[in-house]
Amino acid sequence: MMMTDKKTRALDVRAQAPGRSRMTLCTVSDLPDFLEKSPHEKKVAAMNEEAARYENSGTRQVCVPRPNGRRSCHGRVRLTAFMPYQEGHEGVILMEVFENRKKLLYAAGEGPSLFLSYEEGWTLENASFDEMSKMADSLVQQLETLDIRAQPAHMISLVRQLGENRKVTRLAEFFKTDPGDLPSDFSSVVWHPSAGKDFTPIVAYSKGYLGGQEALADLTPATLHVMTCLGGYEEPLMNYLKSEDRVLFEDHQTRVRIASYEMLELKNERLWSRPSRRNYNLGGRETIFSEQDSDGFIARVEILCKKTGYLEEVPVLYLLSENIATYEEFVRSGLFQVRHIKATCEGLAFGGCSRSLIDYICESQWGLNTLESSWLRDGCGEYRFQNLPDAWQIKVGRMPRAFSGELVRVSRKEGIHV
Protein backbone atom coordinates (compact mmCIF):
# COMPACT_ATOMS: atom_id res chain seq x y z
CA MET A 1 0.00 0.00 0.00
CA MET A 2 1.27 3.45 -0.91
CA MET A 3 0.63 6.25 1.58
CA THR A 4 -0.11 9.53 -0.19
CA ASP A 5 -0.69 11.56 2.98
CA LYS A 6 -2.13 11.15 6.47
CA LYS A 7 -5.68 11.50 5.26
CA THR A 8 -5.65 9.31 2.16
CA ARG A 9 -4.76 5.72 1.50
CA ALA A 10 -4.45 4.99 -2.23
CA LEU A 11 -4.12 1.57 -3.79
CA ASP A 12 -2.48 1.48 -7.20
CA VAL A 13 -3.95 -1.68 -8.66
CA ARG A 14 -1.79 -3.65 -11.09
CA ALA A 15 -3.57 -6.42 -12.96
CA GLN A 16 -1.63 -9.66 -13.41
CA ALA A 17 -2.73 -10.00 -17.04
CA PRO A 18 -3.15 -8.64 -19.56
CA GLY A 19 -1.10 -5.44 -19.34
CA ARG A 20 -1.30 -2.64 -16.87
CA SER A 21 -4.36 -1.84 -14.84
CA ARG A 22 -6.57 0.98 -16.07
CA MET A 23 -8.10 1.55 -12.63
CA THR A 24 -6.92 3.07 -9.36
CA LEU A 25 -8.69 2.66 -6.03
CA CYS A 26 -8.73 5.26 -3.28
CA THR A 27 -10.16 4.49 0.15
CA VAL A 28 -11.20 7.79 1.63
CA SER A 29 -11.93 8.35 5.33
CA ASP A 30 -12.14 12.11 5.02
CA LEU A 31 -11.36 14.81 2.47
CA PRO A 32 -8.16 13.93 0.57
CA ASP A 33 -5.91 16.71 -0.67
CA PHE A 34 -6.11 15.79 -4.35
CA LEU A 35 -9.91 15.90 -4.61
CA GLU A 36 -11.76 19.14 -5.27
CA LYS A 37 -15.04 17.82 -3.87
CA SER A 38 -15.80 16.31 -0.50
CA PRO A 39 -16.51 12.55 -0.33
CA HIS A 40 -20.20 13.31 0.11
CA GLU A 41 -20.26 15.57 -2.95
CA LYS A 42 -18.43 12.93 -4.96
CA LYS A 43 -20.96 10.29 -3.95
CA VAL A 44 -23.79 12.52 -5.11
CA ALA A 45 -21.98 13.23 -8.41
CA ALA A 46 -21.39 9.52 -9.04
CA MET A 47 -25.02 8.64 -8.26
CA ASN A 48 -26.48 10.94 -10.93
CA GLU A 49 -28.54 9.76 -13.88
CA GLU A 50 -25.46 9.55 -16.13
CA ALA A 51 -23.99 6.76 -14.00
CA ALA A 52 -24.43 3.02 -14.39
CA ARG A 53 -25.83 1.45 -11.22
CA TYR A 54 -24.59 -1.92 -9.97
CA GLU A 55 -26.23 -3.86 -7.13
CA ASN A 56 -25.75 -7.12 -5.26
CA SER A 57 -28.67 -9.52 -5.41
CA GLY A 58 -27.71 -10.94 -2.03
CA THR A 59 -25.62 -10.29 1.10
CA ARG A 60 -22.59 -11.87 2.78
CA GLN A 61 -21.83 -12.53 6.42
CA VAL A 62 -19.85 -10.11 8.61
CA CYS A 63 -19.16 -9.99 12.34
CA VAL A 64 -20.37 -6.77 13.96
CA PRO A 65 -19.68 -5.36 17.47
CA ARG A 66 -22.39 -5.54 20.14
CA PRO A 67 -23.05 -3.16 23.09
CA ASN A 68 -21.88 -5.82 25.58
CA GLY A 69 -18.43 -5.81 23.95
CA ARG A 70 -18.89 -9.15 22.27
CA ARG A 71 -19.14 -9.73 18.54
CA SER A 72 -22.12 -11.08 16.61
CA CYS A 73 -21.49 -12.93 13.36
CA HIS A 74 -25.09 -12.62 12.20
CA GLY A 75 -24.32 -9.33 10.46
CA ARG A 76 -24.65 -8.92 6.70
CA VAL A 77 -23.13 -6.61 4.09
CA ARG A 78 -24.29 -5.63 0.61
CA LEU A 79 -22.64 -3.47 -2.09
CA THR A 80 -23.98 -0.88 -4.49
CA ALA A 81 -21.78 0.82 -7.10
CA PHE A 82 -22.24 3.86 -9.33
CA MET A 83 -19.96 4.18 -12.36
CA PRO A 84 -20.28 7.40 -14.42
CA TYR A 85 -19.94 6.84 -18.17
CA GLN A 86 -17.74 9.87 -18.76
CA GLU A 87 -14.01 9.26 -19.01
CA GLY A 88 -12.01 10.63 -16.09
CA HIS A 89 -14.85 10.50 -13.54
CA GLU A 90 -14.57 8.55 -10.32
CA GLY A 91 -17.01 5.78 -9.51
CA VAL A 92 -17.93 4.74 -5.99
CA ILE A 93 -18.77 1.48 -4.20
CA LEU A 94 -21.08 1.96 -1.23
CA MET A 95 -21.50 -0.55 1.61
CA GLU A 96 -24.77 -1.32 3.34
CA VAL A 97 -24.24 -3.06 6.70
CA PHE A 98 -26.88 -4.92 8.73
CA GLU A 99 -26.66 -6.04 12.38
CA ASN A 100 -28.81 -9.00 11.35
CA ARG A 101 -31.06 -9.77 8.40
CA LYS A 102 -33.52 -7.04 9.43
CA LYS A 103 -31.74 -4.33 11.44
CA LEU A 104 -29.75 -1.79 9.40
CA LEU A 105 -26.53 -0.39 10.90
CA TYR A 106 -25.20 1.70 8.00
CA ALA A 107 -27.24 2.69 4.96
CA ALA A 108 -25.56 2.90 1.57
CA GLY A 109 -23.62 6.18 1.48
CA GLU A 110 -23.51 6.61 5.25
CA GLY A 111 -20.71 4.14 5.95
CA PRO A 112 -17.25 3.89 4.40
CA SER A 113 -17.02 4.15 0.62
CA LEU A 114 -14.50 3.06 -1.98
CA PHE A 115 -13.72 5.43 -4.85
CA LEU A 116 -12.55 4.17 -8.25
CA SER A 117 -10.72 6.22 -10.85
CA TYR A 118 -10.60 4.45 -14.21
CA GLU A 119 -9.76 4.91 -17.86
CA GLU A 120 -12.22 4.72 -20.72
CA GLY A 121 -13.32 1.17 -21.45
CA TRP A 122 -12.73 -0.21 -17.94
CA THR A 123 -15.83 -1.46 -16.12
CA LEU A 124 -16.65 -3.73 -13.22
CA GLU A 125 -17.70 -6.32 -15.80
CA ASN A 126 -14.18 -6.67 -17.22
CA ALA A 127 -12.23 -6.28 -13.95
CA SER A 128 -9.46 -8.86 -13.57
CA PHE A 129 -9.35 -11.20 -10.58
CA ASP A 130 -6.38 -9.25 -9.22
CA GLU A 131 -8.37 -6.01 -9.42
CA MET A 132 -11.37 -7.64 -7.72
CA SER A 133 -9.07 -8.94 -4.96
CA LYS A 134 -7.62 -5.49 -4.35
CA MET A 135 -11.11 -3.97 -4.21
CA ALA A 136 -12.22 -6.67 -1.77
CA ASP A 137 -9.15 -6.17 0.46
CA SER A 138 -9.78 -2.44 0.56
CA LEU A 139 -13.44 -2.97 1.48
CA VAL A 140 -12.38 -5.32 4.29
CA GLN A 141 -10.02 -2.61 5.59
CA GLN A 142 -12.80 -0.06 5.48
CA LEU A 143 -15.08 -2.29 7.55
CA GLU A 144 -12.30 -2.85 10.08
CA THR A 145 -12.30 0.90 10.82
CA LEU A 146 -15.82 0.28 12.19
CA ASP A 147 -14.66 -2.83 14.09
CA ILE A 148 -16.55 -5.00 11.61
CA ARG A 149 -14.86 -8.19 10.44
CA ALA A 150 -15.41 -9.61 6.96
CA GLN A 151 -13.79 -12.48 5.09
CA PRO A 152 -11.93 -11.41 1.91
CA ALA A 153 -13.46 -14.33 0.00
CA HIS A 154 -16.96 -13.07 0.82
CA MET A 155 -16.08 -9.57 -0.38
CA ILE A 156 -14.55 -10.88 -3.61
CA SER A 157 -17.81 -12.73 -4.22
CA LEU A 158 -19.81 -9.51 -3.75
CA VAL A 159 -17.51 -7.51 -6.05
CA ARG A 160 -17.69 -10.17 -8.77
CA GLN A 161 -21.47 -10.27 -8.43
CA LEU A 162 -21.69 -6.52 -9.10
CA GLY A 163 -20.28 -7.02 -12.60
CA GLU A 164 -22.20 -10.22 -13.32
CA ASN A 165 -25.54 -8.71 -12.33
CA ARG A 166 -24.87 -5.74 -14.56
CA LYS A 167 -24.08 -7.51 -17.85
CA VAL A 168 -27.60 -8.00 -19.18
CA THR A 169 -28.62 -4.49 -18.15
CA ARG A 170 -25.64 -2.98 -19.93
CA LEU A 171 -26.58 -4.64 -23.22
CA ALA A 172 -30.11 -3.26 -22.92
CA GLU A 173 -28.73 0.25 -22.53
CA PHE A 174 -27.60 0.30 -26.17
CA PHE A 175 -31.24 0.29 -27.32
CA LYS A 176 -34.22 2.64 -27.07
CA THR A 177 -36.74 -0.17 -26.91
CA ASP A 178 -36.99 -2.90 -24.26
CA PRO A 179 -35.48 -5.96 -25.94
CA GLY A 180 -36.97 -8.36 -23.39
CA ASP A 181 -35.00 -11.60 -23.08
CA LEU A 182 -31.35 -10.72 -23.82
CA PRO A 183 -28.32 -13.03 -23.90
CA SER A 184 -26.15 -12.98 -20.79
CA ASP A 185 -22.97 -14.78 -21.89
CA PHE A 186 -20.56 -12.45 -23.72
CA SER A 187 -17.43 -14.52 -23.08
CA SER A 188 -17.03 -15.64 -26.72
CA VAL A 189 -18.39 -13.17 -29.26
CA VAL A 190 -18.02 -13.71 -33.00
CA TRP A 191 -18.07 -10.36 -34.81
CA HIS A 192 -19.28 -10.28 -38.46
CA PRO A 193 -18.56 -6.96 -40.24
CA SER A 194 -20.53 -6.52 -43.49
CA ALA A 195 -22.48 -9.66 -42.70
CA GLY A 196 -24.97 -9.24 -45.55
CA LYS A 197 -27.41 -12.16 -45.70
CA ASP A 198 -24.89 -14.99 -45.25
CA PHE A 199 -25.67 -16.88 -42.04
CA THR A 200 -23.64 -20.02 -42.78
CA PRO A 201 -20.66 -18.87 -40.62
CA ILE A 202 -22.89 -19.40 -37.58
CA VAL A 203 -22.40 -23.11 -38.21
CA ALA A 204 -18.60 -22.80 -38.36
CA TYR A 205 -18.38 -21.39 -34.82
CA SER A 206 -20.89 -23.74 -33.21
CA LYS A 207 -19.93 -26.22 -30.48
CA GLY A 208 -21.04 -29.14 -32.61
CA TYR A 209 -18.96 -28.16 -35.64
CA LEU A 210 -15.77 -27.08 -33.84
CA GLY A 211 -15.84 -30.20 -31.68
CA GLY A 212 -15.79 -32.37 -34.79
CA GLN A 213 -12.87 -30.55 -36.47
CA GLU A 214 -9.50 -31.60 -35.08
CA ALA A 215 -7.74 -28.55 -36.52
CA LEU A 216 -10.28 -26.17 -34.93
CA ALA A 217 -11.06 -27.99 -31.69
CA ASP A 218 -9.02 -25.50 -29.62
CA LEU A 219 -11.12 -22.52 -30.76
CA THR A 220 -13.73 -21.22 -28.31
CA PRO A 221 -17.30 -21.81 -29.58
CA ALA A 222 -19.56 -18.78 -29.94
CA THR A 223 -21.80 -17.64 -27.12
CA LEU A 224 -23.06 -14.68 -29.20
CA HIS A 225 -22.84 -13.57 -32.83
CA VAL A 226 -22.87 -9.83 -33.59
CA MET A 227 -23.50 -8.97 -37.24
CA THR A 228 -23.29 -5.46 -38.69
CA CYS A 229 -24.10 -4.28 -42.19
CA LEU A 230 -25.00 -0.94 -43.77
CA GLY A 231 -25.51 -2.28 -47.29
CA GLY A 232 -28.65 -3.00 -49.28
CA TYR A 233 -29.82 -6.15 -47.56
CA GLU A 234 -32.83 -4.89 -45.62
CA GLU A 235 -35.41 -6.46 -47.93
CA PRO A 236 -34.03 -10.03 -47.81
CA LEU A 237 -33.48 -9.73 -44.05
CA MET A 238 -37.06 -8.64 -43.51
CA ASN A 239 -38.22 -11.49 -45.73
CA TYR A 240 -36.38 -13.95 -43.49
CA LEU A 241 -38.10 -12.53 -40.41
CA LYS A 242 -41.58 -12.51 -41.98
CA SER A 243 -41.37 -15.93 -43.65
CA GLU A 244 -43.35 -18.82 -42.20
CA ASP A 245 -40.38 -21.09 -41.41
CA ARG A 246 -37.71 -18.36 -40.97
CA VAL A 247 -35.02 -20.58 -42.47
CA LEU A 248 -31.71 -18.73 -42.98
CA PHE A 249 -29.82 -21.60 -44.61
CA GLU A 250 -30.46 -25.23 -45.50
CA ASP A 251 -28.68 -27.99 -47.38
CA HIS A 252 -28.70 -31.80 -47.21
CA GLN A 253 -26.82 -31.78 -43.86
CA THR A 254 -27.71 -28.60 -41.98
CA ARG A 255 -30.60 -26.25 -41.34
CA VAL A 256 -30.24 -22.84 -39.72
CA ARG A 257 -33.44 -21.06 -38.71
CA ILE A 258 -34.67 -18.25 -36.47
CA ALA A 259 -36.60 -19.71 -33.53
CA SER A 260 -37.66 -16.30 -32.19
CA TYR A 261 -36.67 -12.65 -32.57
CA GLU A 262 -37.32 -9.11 -31.37
CA MET A 263 -36.79 -5.86 -33.28
CA LEU A 264 -34.35 -3.35 -31.80
CA GLU A 265 -33.78 0.39 -32.09
CA LEU A 266 -30.35 1.83 -31.29
CA LYS A 267 -29.96 4.75 -28.92
CA ASN A 268 -26.95 6.08 -30.81
CA GLU A 269 -28.19 6.99 -34.29
CA ARG A 270 -24.65 7.98 -35.28
CA LEU A 271 -23.90 4.30 -35.80
CA TRP A 272 -26.05 4.28 -38.93
CA SER A 273 -27.08 7.84 -39.85
CA ARG A 274 -23.63 9.50 -40.06
CA PRO A 275 -21.07 6.90 -41.15
CA SER A 276 -17.47 8.01 -40.94
CA ARG A 277 -16.01 9.05 -44.29
CA ARG A 278 -12.79 7.41 -43.23
CA ASN A 279 -14.54 4.07 -42.78
CA TYR A 280 -17.51 4.19 -45.17
CA ASN A 281 -17.84 5.91 -48.54
CA LEU A 282 -21.45 5.37 -49.63
CA GLY A 283 -24.83 6.61 -48.48
CA GLY A 284 -26.80 5.53 -45.45
CA ARG A 285 -29.54 3.04 -44.84
CA GLU A 286 -32.57 1.81 -46.66
CA THR A 287 -35.91 2.54 -44.96
CA ILE A 288 -37.51 -0.90 -44.62
CA PHE A 289 -36.44 -1.36 -40.99
CA SER A 290 -36.59 2.31 -39.98
CA GLU A 291 -40.25 2.44 -41.05
CA GLN A 292 -40.85 -0.02 -38.22
CA ASP A 293 -38.69 2.01 -35.79
CA SER A 294 -36.01 -0.65 -35.95
CA ASP A 295 -32.26 -0.80 -36.55
CA GLY A 296 -31.99 -4.58 -36.49
CA PHE A 297 -33.00 -7.53 -34.34
CA ILE A 298 -31.91 -9.98 -31.65
CA ALA A 299 -32.71 -13.59 -32.47
CA ARG A 300 -32.43 -17.09 -31.05
CA VAL A 301 -31.05 -19.12 -33.95
CA GLU A 302 -31.25 -22.91 -34.13
CA ILE A 303 -28.56 -25.02 -35.85
CA LEU A 304 -29.81 -28.50 -36.74
CA CYS A 305 -27.71 -31.41 -38.00
CA LYS A 306 -30.23 -33.23 -40.19
CA LYS A 307 -28.25 -36.50 -40.15
CA THR A 308 -27.91 -36.90 -36.38
CA GLY A 309 -30.69 -34.67 -35.04
CA TYR A 310 -28.16 -32.65 -33.02
CA LEU A 311 -29.65 -29.24 -32.19
CA GLU A 312 -27.77 -26.20 -30.93
CA GLU A 313 -29.08 -22.72 -30.19
CA VAL A 314 -27.12 -19.47 -30.22
CA PRO A 315 -28.14 -15.79 -29.90
CA VAL A 316 -27.55 -13.52 -32.92
CA LEU A 317 -27.57 -9.71 -32.75
CA TYR A 318 -27.96 -8.17 -36.22
CA LEU A 319 -27.54 -4.38 -36.52
CA LEU A 320 -28.00 -2.26 -39.64
CA SER A 321 -25.11 -0.01 -38.73
CA GLU A 322 -21.59 0.87 -39.80
CA ASN A 323 -18.95 -1.76 -39.00
CA ILE A 324 -16.23 0.17 -37.20
CA ALA A 325 -18.45 2.71 -35.42
CA THR A 326 -20.55 -0.11 -33.97
CA TYR A 327 -17.55 -2.23 -33.00
CA GLU A 328 -15.95 0.78 -31.30
CA GLU A 329 -19.05 1.64 -29.26
CA PHE A 330 -19.93 -1.92 -28.23
CA VAL A 331 -16.45 -3.34 -27.60
CA ARG A 332 -15.11 -0.26 -25.81
CA SER A 333 -17.96 -0.66 -23.32
CA GLY A 334 -16.02 -3.59 -21.89
CA LEU A 335 -19.06 -5.85 -22.16
CA PHE A 336 -17.95 -8.10 -25.02
CA GLN A 337 -15.01 -10.47 -25.26
CA VAL A 338 -14.49 -10.81 -29.01
CA ARG A 339 -12.91 -14.18 -29.78
CA HIS A 340 -13.35 -14.34 -33.54
CA ILE A 341 -13.77 -11.95 -36.47
CA LYS A 342 -15.46 -13.22 -39.63
CA ALA A 343 -14.51 -10.59 -42.22
CA THR A 344 -14.78 -12.26 -45.63
CA CYS A 345 -17.59 -9.99 -46.86
CA GLU A 346 -16.21 -6.51 -46.21
CA GLY A 347 -16.86 -4.41 -49.31
CA LEU A 348 -13.47 -2.77 -49.64
CA ALA A 349 -13.85 -2.10 -53.37
CA PHE A 350 -17.36 -1.01 -54.36
CA GLY A 351 -19.21 -2.31 -51.31
CA GLY A 352 -18.94 0.91 -49.32
CA CYS A 353 -16.21 0.07 -46.79
CA SER A 354 -13.26 2.44 -46.93
CA ARG A 355 -11.38 0.64 -44.18
CA SER A 356 -11.22 -2.91 -42.86
CA LEU A 357 -12.26 -3.66 -39.29
CA ILE A 358 -9.00 -5.61 -38.94
CA ASP A 359 -7.05 -2.41 -39.74
CA TYR A 360 -8.94 -0.62 -36.98
CA ILE A 361 -8.32 -3.40 -34.45
CA CYS A 362 -4.58 -3.49 -35.20
CA GLU A 363 -4.40 0.29 -34.78
CA SER A 364 -6.63 0.71 -31.71
CA GLN A 365 -5.93 -2.72 -30.11
CA TRP A 366 -9.55 -2.77 -28.90
CA GLY A 367 -10.52 -6.42 -28.51
CA LEU A 368 -7.03 -7.65 -29.39
CA ASN A 369 -6.43 -9.11 -25.92
CA THR A 370 -9.21 -11.67 -26.37
CA LEU A 371 -9.01 -12.26 -30.13
CA GLU A 372 -8.26 -15.87 -31.11
CA SER A 373 -8.85 -15.92 -34.85
CA SER A 374 -10.00 -14.05 -37.92
CA TRP A 375 -11.63 -15.62 -40.97
CA LEU A 376 -10.58 -13.73 -44.10
CA ARG A 377 -10.65 -14.14 -47.87
CA ASP A 378 -7.85 -16.11 -49.54
CA GLY A 379 -4.60 -14.17 -49.64
CA CYS A 380 -5.70 -11.49 -47.17
CA GLY A 381 -4.25 -12.80 -43.91
CA GLU A 382 -0.72 -11.41 -44.02
CA TYR A 383 -1.85 -8.18 -45.71
CA ARG A 384 -4.69 -7.36 -43.33
CA PHE A 385 -2.53 -7.90 -40.24
CA GLN A 386 0.52 -6.06 -41.55
CA ASN A 387 0.05 -3.31 -38.93
CA LEU A 388 -0.32 -5.72 -36.01
CA PRO A 389 1.66 -4.40 -32.98
CA ASP A 390 5.09 -5.96 -32.48
CA ALA A 391 4.03 -7.80 -29.33
CA TRP A 392 1.58 -9.92 -31.34
CA GLN A 393 1.94 -12.59 -34.00
CA ILE A 394 -0.27 -14.43 -36.49
CA LYS A 395 -0.35 -17.90 -38.00
CA VAL A 396 -2.21 -18.24 -41.29
CA GLY A 397 -4.01 -21.48 -42.09
CA ARG A 398 -6.96 -22.73 -44.08
CA MET A 399 -10.61 -23.02 -43.19
CA PRO A 400 -12.00 -26.58 -43.49
CA ARG A 401 -13.09 -27.55 -46.99
CA ALA A 402 -16.75 -26.93 -46.22
CA PHE A 403 -15.82 -23.24 -46.03
CA SER A 404 -13.48 -21.12 -48.13
CA GLY A 405 -10.88 -18.62 -47.00
CA GLU A 406 -8.02 -18.29 -44.54
CA LEU A 407 -8.11 -18.72 -40.77
CA VAL A 408 -5.68 -16.33 -39.12
CA ARG A 409 -4.80 -17.20 -35.53
CA VAL A 410 -3.73 -14.27 -33.35
CA SER A 411 -1.57 -14.59 -30.23
CA ARG A 412 0.97 -12.75 -28.10
CA LYS A 413 4.61 -13.48 -28.73
CA GLU A 414 6.02 -15.69 -26.02
CA GLY A 415 7.50 -13.80 -23.11
CA ILE A 416 5.99 -10.45 -24.14
CA HIS A 417 3.23 -8.85 -22.06
CA VAL A 418 1.13 -6.00 -23.39
C-alpha angles and dihedrals in degrees: 000000000000117000111216096178140325093280101044134056112193126190116204101205117211115191116220092223146043106020130301124337117261093202136073125194125212121188106205124196095170139349110322119212096240096055122085094201130055118251089256092052090048091052090053091048092050093048095058125118092267091065129090111237121219124190139180115239090209144016137246131221123266133171113239130191120255129210091251090061095253126113127244119208094197091090122117135204132201131184133221122183133193118199117185113218095223117099114249096026122122121239124208137216113208124200125217112198127195128194086213135342092294111026116080118214101175124014120215107282095020097078130052117314135202118221122207126200112193144169125245112287097026116117138160087256093065098036113135121238089252091054091048090050092052091049091049093048091051092050090051089052091050091053091049089062085066092045089252118139122212132173114242090224090058091050092048088053091053093047092049090048091056091063096040093051090050100053100085092043092052092055090051090054091070090068137065094213127061104257093196113205106031129181115260104193112083096158095110114029122176110206118207114192114195089007095172111178098315109118098163093099087069086073093051093059097042123116091240095053099041091047090057096049113079093197092052101034092106093059117102112247118237122269091178136011119211115194125187129185135159096182132104100286102108095106097053091043092053089047089056091052095046097043119107097241098027092215113173097183137357137174135153092289109030142036124193117191141162110251094185139343145184128207117240136202119203121230092212106063090182088080090072110009100055109030115189113259088218091059105027130033106184136069128284135265137323115244104236094098097032090057085065092046090252137130096184140310146264114228142181104227123198122212112199127189101211093199099054103020091238109159127195129178127205133172118244124196111197117188127184092218142111115287104231098034090053094044090050094051097043101039096042088058087074091232100109130062103202109207101168139025118204103196107157095116103052108134099225094156113039098340095092102256113123093181136028120242087229089060089053093048093050090050100042098029088215107154093004093115092065100032114120104170148355125211110214139166119275112286095013102097102086093036097050093049096044091113095049110138115261093249091065134067138192136213116202119212140152131273114238114276093259086069132040129226140048128302110214114197115206125204143151117264111256114269094013121111122195 
